[in-house]
Amino acid sequence: MDTGKSSRLKLLKDKAKRDIIDPFEKHNWQCKISGVFERGEYLIVQLSKGDVPFSLGFLYSCATDNAVYKKLDKSVDLIVLNGGFYHLESYAYGISTKVIELGSLQKYIIQWNAAASDGKISLGGQEPPKAKPKEFSGRIQSENPIHQIWSRIRQFRTRGLAEKLILQRCERSNVQLGAQVVKEKAAGLAFCVQNGCDYFETASKQKLNQRIVSLYYGAMAFASAEMAASASGPNSLKRIEKITKQGHGLYTYDSRTDNAFEDFLIGIQANGFFSYWVKFLGCDISEFPNGKPKKNELDVQGDHVTTLVDLFSHIPELEDLFRMVTDRPTHWLNFNYKIEWNGRFGERQKDASYVKITDTSCTQTVEDIANLDLPIEQIEYATSDWPGGHFKVLVNHPNHEHWYGALRQHSSPFTSSSYIIPVFGSVGEYRCIAVVILYALSILVRYRPSIWREVVSGKYENYLALTDEFISVYERMGPQLFLEALLDTQVRGVQSGSMFAAS
């Protein structure tokens, strides 16, 4: 008949693992439980570091038969009590081995570490340190991150560092390229980065009209650079040049409504630079039209034509101003984990989580949410004390530890993380949408002065504030997103002196 010995010994083993073995292993000791004994309810732990061995007996209770103490006295270096001293002299007499409470173990960790040392050098844990791999990091520590971001981007104006970046990307992708191909790609990458830097630097000193055009061509240069940096991207500057010769891949038409700015039309084509870029990024362009349709054949309700105001509605950083300037809906969503929908932490499912979606414009329906290409189900409206439209959904994430790993969200220092609803049916990349806006604005600035004049000082002047705000946001966000694309890793900025800063 088990009188509780099994449960007490199990408790003793658990405590030995947590309070004896784990602390010693953190100091590079090899540890194991070599014996578990019902009579006397104790166990023995063997420890070694280098060629220095120690052993200890771990008793469930101080009130243990003296015969057990005397047996341990001959076989271990230390006796440890699970509980406190209780008339110890009545049980542990006639022995020379030290008896301690579990809380006093740290003293012996220090003493035994000293015994397992040759002078000042420990005998254990002597594997040579691994050198930090040579790679371009996405971690930035700065009071003003954009300055450091630009510093990182400018590094790749040199062919040598551009070549090292390409080799790093190849190694990460397990792709081998010939030495000559790498050199040609590096030359193209360095040139495109230099070109992009020049355009952005010029833009910082220009008036809004010129600034828009410079930023657009700077963005195209950086898009070329990010493709050149990839192991699967263009192999030379000539190949990049061949892509750009096919045109922008975008076109515009005048508005069909009374609002020439908001409803300025922008369409996409299957050929040209932009389509090549988004296809490279994984977008499906199979349904993109092969050429620019005639004006009377243009399907303004289709997926491949949008309006300028609709493009602005995909920029989360513009939320407050956008809703003051226009009544049009926004096209991004915020996702937030809801503890109360997921039960207690110990019971939540590892491959699915209930999440709240918020639509600030309150224009999306459950059908709209269901039509999104996302791993969600069980969609229903949810109530909230906060304004906007709210939905409860189940996010399936069997291949990710956390729910947000299954969603591609836009992160920004200006606003909450957001899921951007794609434009043109499949283009959800923030920097791609921003480039289409720059393209449309550059067309207005250069070729439609009658419309642009009304923006600068006429009936559309409210949109000047919106445009200005977009440009300001883009000058901060664009370089960071392109740097992430170059490095193929997320850029994480930390503030000096913060808990995340390097010590």
C-alpha positions in Angstrom: 0.0 0.0 0.0 1.4 3.4 -1.0 1.3 5.7 2.0 2.2 8.8 -0.1 5.9 7.9 -0.7 5.5 8.0 -4.5 3.9 11.5 -4.5 6.5 12.8 -2.1 9.4 11.4 -4.2 7.9 12.9 -7.3 7.7 16.2 -5.6 11.3 15.8 -4.4 12.5 15.0 -8.0 10.7 18.0 -9.4 12.3 20.3 -6.7 15.7 18.7 -7.3 15.4 19.6 -11.0 14.2 23.1 -10.5 16.2 24.2 -7.4 19.4 22.1 -7.6 20.1 20.8 -11.1 19.0 23.8 -13.1 21.1 26.3 -11.0 24.2 24.1 -11.3 23.7 23.5 -15.0 23.6 27.3 -15.5 27.2 27.2 -14.2 28.1 24.4 -16.7 28.0 21.5 -14.3 26.9 18.1 -15.6 24.1 16.8 -13.3 22.0 13.7 -12.9 19.9 12.0 -10.3 21.7 8.8 -9.7 19.4 7.3 -7.1 15.9 7.6 -5.7 15.2 5.8 -2.4 11.8 5.2 -0.9 13.2 4.2 2.5 14.1 7.5 4.0 12.6 9.4 1.1 15.7 10.9 -0.4 17.6 11.0 -3.7 21.2 11.5 -4.7 22.4 14.0 -7.3 25.8 13.5 -9.0 27.5 16.7 -10.3 30.8 17.1 -12.3 32.6 20.0 -13.9 35.8 19.2 -15.8 37.3 16.4 -13.8 36.0 17.5 -10.5 33.0 15.4 -9.1 30.7 16.2 -6.2 27.5 14.5 -5.0 24.7 15.5 -2.6 21.9 13.8 -0.9 18.5 15.6 -1.0 16.1 14.6 1.8 12.4 15.2 1.8 12.3 16.0 5.5 14.7 16.9 8.2 12.9 14.3 10.4 14.6 11.3 8.7 16.0 8.3 10.5 19.6 8.7 11.7 20.6 5.6 9.8 19.9 7.5 6.5 22.0 10.4 7.6 24.9 8.0 8.5 24.6 6.2 5.1 24.7 9.5 3.2 27.6 10.7 5.4 29.7 7.9 3.8 28.6 8.6 0.2 27.9 12.3 -0.5 29.7 15.6 0.0 26.7 17.5 1.1 23.2 16.8 2.6 20.4 19.2 1.5 17.1 19.4 3.2 13.9 20.0 1.3 12.3 21.6 4.4 13.7 23.6 7.2 15.7 22.5 10.3 13.5 20.8 12.9 15.4 19.5 15.9 18.2 18.6 13.5 20.4 17.4 16.3 17.9 14.7 17.1 18.3 13.1 13.7 21.6 14.1 12.1 24.0 13.1 14.9 27.2 11.2 14.6 28.1 12.5 11.1 30.7 14.9 9.6 29.0 15.8 6.3 27.5 19.3 6.3 23.7 19.5 6.4 22.1 22.6 4.9 18.6 24.0 3.9 17.9 24.2 0.2 17.9 28.0 0.4 21.6 28.0 1.3 22.7 26.1 -1.8 24.2 29.2 -3.6 27.1 29.2 -1.1 28.1 25.7 -2.3 27.7 26.6 -6.0 30.4 29.3 -5.4 32.6 27.0 -3.4 32.4 24.1 -5.8 32.9 26.4 -8.8 36.2 27.5 -7.0 37.2 23.8 -6.6 36.5 23.2 -10.3 39.0 26.0 -11.3 42.6 26.2 -12.2 43.5 29.5 -10.6 41.2 32.1 -12.1 40.1 29.9 -15.0 37.1 27.5 -14.6 37.6 23.9 -15.8 34.1 23.8 -17.2 32.3 25.4 -20.2 35.5 25.9 -22.1 34.1 25.8 -25.6 35.7 28.6 -27.6 33.3 31.5 -28.1 31.7 31.8 -31.5 32.5 34.9 -33.5 29.5 37.1 -34.4 28.7 36.3 -38.1 29.6 38.9 -40.6 26.3 40.1 -41.8 24.4 43.3 -42.3 22.0 43.7 -39.4 18.5 45.2 -39.3 19.0 46.5 -35.7 19.3 50.3 -35.4 20.1 52.2 -32.2 19.6 55.9 -32.6 17.9 59.0 -31.2 16.8 59.7 -34.7 16.4 56.4 -36.6 15.9 57.9 -40.1 19.5 59.2 -40.0 20.9 55.8 -39.2 18.6 54.2 -41.9 20.1 56.5 -44.5 23.6 55.7 -43.3 22.9 52.0 -43.8 21.4 52.5 -47.2 24.4 54.6 -48.4 26.8 51.8 -47.4 25.6 49.9 -50.5 26.7 52.6 -52.9 30.1 50.9 -52.9 30.5 47.8 -55.1 32.4 45.9 -52.3 29.7 46.2 -49.7 27.0 45.6 -52.4 28.7 42.4 -53.3 28.9 41.3 -49.7 25.2 41.9 -49.3 24.4 39.8 -52.4 26.6 37.0 -51.1 24.8 37.2 -47.7 21.4 37.0 -49.4 22.6 34.1 -51.6 23.9 32.1 -48.5 20.6 32.7 -46.7 18.6 31.5 -49.7 21.0 28.6 -50.3 21.6 29.8 -53.9 25.0 29.8 -55.6 25.9 32.4 -58.2 29.0 32.6 -60.3 31.6 35.2 -59.2 31.2 37.2 -62.4 27.4 37.3 -61.9 27.8 38.5 -58.3 30.1 41.3 -59.5 27.7 42.4 -62.2 24.8 42.3 -59.8 26.8 44.3 -57.2 27.6 47.0 -59.8 23.9 47.3 -60.7 22.9 47.4 -57.0 25.5 50.0 -56.1 24.4 52.2 -59.1 20.7 52.0 -58.2 21.3 52.8 -54.6 23.4 55.8 -55.5 20.7 56.9 -57.9 18.0 56.5 -55.3 20.1 58.4 -52.7 20.7 61.3 -55.1 17.0 61.6 -55.9 15.9 61.6 -52.2 18.7 64.0 -51.3 17.6 66.4 -54.1 14.0 66.1 -53.0 14.8 67.3 -49.5 15.8 70.6 -50.9 13.0 71.1 -53.4 9.5 72.6 -53.5 6.6 70.2 -53.4 6.2 69.9 -57.2 9.7 68.9 -57.9 9.9 66.9 -54.7 7.1 64.6 -55.8 8.9 63.8 -59.1 12.3 63.3 -57.4 10.8 60.9 -54.8 9.0 58.9 -57.5 12.2 58.3 -59.5 14.1 57.7 -56.3 11.6 55.0 -55.3 12.0 53.4 -58.8 15.7 53.3 -58.3 15.4 51.7 -54.9 12.9 49.2 -56.3 15.5 48.3 -58.9 18.1 48.0 -56.1 16.0 45.6 -54.0 15.5 43.3 -56.9 19.2 43.4 -57.8 20.1 42.5 -54.1 18.1 39.3 -54.3 19.6 36.1 -55.5 16.7 35.6 -57.9 16.7 39.2 -59.1 18.1 40.8 -62.3 21.7 39.7 -63.0 23.0 43.0 -64.3 22.3 46.7 -64.8 21.5 46.0 -68.4 18.7 43.7 -67.4 17.3 46.4 -65.0 17.6 48.9 -67.9 15.6 46.5 -70.2 12.8 46.4 -67.6 12.6 50.2 -67.3 12.5 50.5 -71.1 9.1 48.8 -71.1 7.6 51.8 -69.4 6.2 52.5 -66.0 3.5 49.8 -66.1 0.9 52.4 -65.0 -1.3 54.8 -66.8 -3.8 57.6 -65.9 -7.1 59.0 -67.1 -9.0 62.1 -66.1 -11.8 61.8 -63.5 -15.3 61.0 -64.7 -16.8 62.9 -61.8 -16.8 66.6 -60.8 -13.9 66.0 -58.5 -10.8 66.0 -60.8 -8.4 65.2 -57.9 -10.1 62.6 -55.8 -11.3 60.6 -58.8 -8.2 60.9 -61.0 -7.9 57.4 -62.4 -4.9 55.2 -62.2 -4.6 51.8 -63.9 -2.1 49.0 -64.1 -0.8 46.9 -67.0 0.8 43.5 -67.2 3.9 44.9 -68.9 6.3 47.6 -67.6 8.4 48.2 -64.6 5.7 48.3 -61.8 4.2 45.0 -62.8 7.6 43.4 -63.1 8.4 44.6 -59.6 5.1 43.5 -57.9 5.4 40.1 -59.7 8.9 39.8 -58.3 7.4 40.4 -54.8 4.9 37.6 -55.3 1.8 39.4 -56.5 -0.5 37.6 -58.9 -0.5 39.7 -62.1 -2.1 37.0 -64.3 -5.3 39.1 -64.6 -3.6 42.4 -65.3 -4.5 43.8 -68.7 -1.8 43.6 -71.4 -2.0 47.3 -72.3 -3.7 50.6 -71.6 -7.4 50.4 -72.6 -9.1 53.1 -74.6 -10.8 55.7 -72.4 -14.3 54.6 -73.5 -13.4 50.9 -72.8 -12.1 51.6 -69.3 -13.9 49.6 -66.5 -13.7 52.0 -63.6 -15.4 49.4 -61.4 -12.9 46.7 -62.1 -9.9 45.6 -60.0 -7.3 47.0 -62.2 -8.3 50.7 -62.1 -8.5 52.8 -59.0 -8.7 56.5 -58.0 -6.2 58.8 -56.4 -8.3 59.1 -53.2 -8.7 55.4 -53.0 -4.9 55.0 -53.1 -4.6 57.6 -50.2 -7.2 55.5 -48.3 -4.6 52.7 -48.1 -2.1 54.7 -46.1 -2.8 54.2 -42.3 -0.7 57.1 -41.2 -3.1 59.5 -42.9 -6.1 58.3 -40.9 -7.1 61.5 -39.0 -6.4 63.9 -41.8 -7.9 61.7 -44.5 -11.3 61.5 -42.7 -11.3 65.3 -42.3 -10.6 65.9 -46.0 -13.0 63.3 -47.5 -15.9 61.0 -46.7 -14.4 58.1 -48.6 -13.8 54.9 -46.6 -10.3 53.8 -45.4 -8.8 50.5 -46.6 -6.8 49.2 -43.7 -7.7 47.1 -40.7 -6.4 46.8 -37.2 -6.0 43.3 -35.6 -5.9 42.9 -31.8 -5.8 39.8 -29.6 -8.7 39.5 -27.2 -7.8 37.5 -24.0 -11.5 37.1 -23.0 -12.3 35.3 -26.3 -9.4 32.9 -25.9 -9.9 31.4 -22.4 -7.3 31.2 -19.8 -3.6 31.2 -20.9 -3.1 27.5 -20.1 -6.1 26.5 -22.2 -5.7 28.6 -25.4 -5.2 26.7 -28.7 -1.8 26.8 -30.2 -2.8 26.9 -33.8 -5.9 29.2 -33.7 -6.7 32.4 -31.9 -9.7 34.7 -31.7 -8.9 38.2 -32.7 -10.8 41.5 -33.0 -10.7 43.4 -36.3 -11.3 47.1 -36.3 -12.4 49.1 -39.3 -12.1 52.8 -38.4 -14.2 53.9 -41.3 -17.0 51.5 -40.3 -17.7 50.6 -44.0 -16.6 47.0 -44.2 -19.2 44.2 -43.8 -18.7 40.6 -42.7 -18.9 39.7 -46.4 -16.0 42.1 -47.2 -13.9 40.6 -44.4 -14.7 37.1 -45.6 -13.5 38.0 -49.1 -10.0 38.9 -47.9 -7.3 36.5 -48.7 -6.5 35.8 -45.0 -6.5 32.6 -42.9 -9.7 33.6 -40.9 -13.1 32.2 -40.3 -16.0 32.4 -37.9 -16.5 36.0 -38.8 -19.1 38.0 -37.0 -19.8 41.5 -35.9 -18.6 42.5 -32.4 -19.6 45.2 -30.0 -17.0 47.7 -28.6 -16.8 50.9 -26.6 -14.5 52.2 -29.3 -15.8 53.9 -32.5 -15.7 52.1 -35.8 -16.7 48.7 -37.1 -15.6 45.6 -35.2 -15.5 41.9 -36.0 -14.6 38.8 -34.1 -12.7 36.3 -36.2 -10.7 33.1 -35.7 -7.2 33.3 -37.1 -5.7 30.0 -38.0 -2.0 29.9 -37.6 -0.8 26.2 -37.4 2.6 27.1 -38.8 3.2 30.0 -36.5 3.5 30.2 -32.7 1.5 33.4 -32.5 -1.5 34.6 -34.5 0.2 37.7 -36.0 2.8 35.5 -37.7 0.0 34.4 -40.1 -0.9 38.0 -41.1 1.2 40.3 -43.1 0.9 43.6 -41.3 2.3 47.1 -41.9 4.3 48.4 -38.9 4.9 52.1 -38.5 6.2 54.5 -35.8 3.2 56.7 -36.6 0.3 54.4 -36.0 -0.8 50.9 -34.9 0.1 47.9 -37.0 -2.3 47.5 -39.8 -3.4 45.0 -42.5 -3.6 47.0 -45.8 -6.4 45.8 -48.1 -4.7 45.2 -51.5 -5.2 47.5 -54.5 -5.4 46.2 -58.1 -6.7 42.9 -56.6 -3.3 41.7 -55.3 -0.9 44.6 -54.4 -0.8 44.9 -50.6 2.8 46.1 -50.2 2.8 49.5 -48.5 5.8 50.8 -50.5 4.3 49.7 -53.8 1.0 51.5 -53.1 3.0 54.6 -52.1 4.9 54.5 -55.4 1.6 54.4 -57.3 0.5 57.5 -55.4 3.8 59.3 -56.3 3.3 58.2 -59.9 -0.2 59.7 -60.1 0.9 62.9 -58.3 3.9 63.3 -60.7 1.6 63.1 -63.7 -0.6 65.8 -62.2 2.4 68.0 -61.4 3.9 67.6 -64.9 1.1 67.1 -67.3 -2.2 68.3 -65.7 -1.3 71.8 -64.4 -5.0 72.8 -64.5 -5.8 70.3 -61.9 -2.7 70.8 -59.8 -3.2 74.5 -59.7 -6.6 73.9 -58.0 -4.8 71.8 -55.5 -2.1 74.3 -54.7 -4.4 77.4 -54.4 -7.9 76.6 -55.5 -11.0 74.5 -54.8 -8.9 71.3 -54.0 -6.6 73.0 -51.6 -7.6 70.6 -48.8 -5.9 67.9 -50.7 -2.6 69.9 -50.6 -2.5 69.2 -46.8 -3.2 65.5 -47.5 -0.5 65.4 -50.1 2.0 67.2 -47.9 1.3 64.9 -45.0 1.7 61.8 -47.3 5.1 63.1 -48.6 6.3 63.8 -45.0 5.3 60.3 -43.9 6.8 58.6 -47.0 10.1 60.4 -46.5 10.3 58.6 -43.2 8.7 55.3 -44.1 10.0 54.8 -47.6 13.7 54.5 -46.8 13.1 52.1 -43.9 11.0 49.8 -46.0 13.5 49.8 -48.9 16.3 49.1 -46.4 14.3 46.1 -45.1 13.8 44.9 -48.7 17.6 45.2 -49.4 18.5 43.3 -46.2 15.5 41.0 -46.5 14.9 41.4 -42.8 12.9 43.7 -40.5 14.6 46.9 -39.4 14.2 47.3 -35.6 14.9 50.7 -34.1 15.7 51.2 -30.5 16.3 54.4 -28.6 19.6 54.9 -26.8 19.2 54.5 -23.0 16.0 52.4 -23.4 15.7 48.9 -22.0 16.2 47.5 -25.5 19.5 49.4 -26.1 22.8 47.6 -26.2 24.4 47.4 -22.8 
